[in-house]
């Protein structure tokens, strides 16, 4: 028995799992009592489970809970389903298909920390998420004495789901990152200690509270236990969101997706702050950070974006690099100037119009851009750009000499946000056997 | 207790006063934004660092005491 699906269990073909169906599938929520002057047992349970944050950074969930719990002030819990990463649909899928699992997790951590308020953040480009979460909140009511949950729609943007940007937004400001410290766990929304957890992280908490930490660890690897949601895009028969076991092979994911359409040129892991793995190496790839590290990659927020052999990797890189530059908050000089200069250099190479030692120029710009912003955006964008230049070195050299290639004019492959969120239909949710 | 120079990159508008007043620790990049060496300040530089912070028109330069942990 594979033990999957977990998060996506019991979801009807018609769409969202309502409260009755949710309780039938997962059982009643084991409410958490606030223990005076003593840590809630939930935190130790989450620690033993080894749950890591699923927003991309992979920070241990228990450590974050403890950091917020250490304050004497009453904390606030924020559910982060903003999911600004264009290649990721997993949090939107979770909100739309299993909103009660996320709400359960939010309740549990709010009760464990003695929080009196939960703020649920979804992105404005995903009205389907708001339309699914709002009735789910309504459906639960306050009958069970639950901590009240308020839905907040966050403006679209690659950096608007960043923790300090959410704090800014929820405080009535723009959804832009701010300079830290103080960190949100010290001083967040309303200047109170604030726990900000990714939606999938909270859904796992809901299951850990029901089934225990040993059950949770039955799947996954020692450092990435549990199941994980990934968003697969590119030339496969069925792109979409899948629940996998970390450590399982990329081949098994592609198989479950109906197979790749030819040999992919490369796969982008983790999203647009992530790294590429060359197509020739994909066969042996296992989807867990300890295996991906040799490729300089990580699972991040669960993005697996394939690029087809027919695509022009240089044109794709140039397009994404420019988008990443445009998506900066525009607040920190080195990020504004550095990402723009990097994107311009790549555009010049793509057009065969670059002069001088472009390798040295990119190296210098990368050094000037990295680690100099208030948030991690410049670091992630530089990682993506350098990985692209390395993985597609031959194509870049060719464009540098001869300019645009025949494939440059092809339709773009790597996903960028559509004007309005492409509605996720239930048939795009799939489960990969371990 | 050691002290370090820290920058609020959002507040910084590249006036460049800091690099004038604390060249031992601060140089400017090609766009005029400060590149900061954040090694602990030796005693002799603390006064200069404080003057540089006070001279910043946007109060983007901070002199920070060592924080415990993170």
Interface residues (C-beta under 8 A of the other chain):
Chain A: X177 X178 X179 X181 X331 X332 X333 X334 X335 X337 X368 X372 X373 X374
Chain B: X8 X9 X10 X11 X12 X13 X14 X29 X30 X31 X32 X33 X35 X67
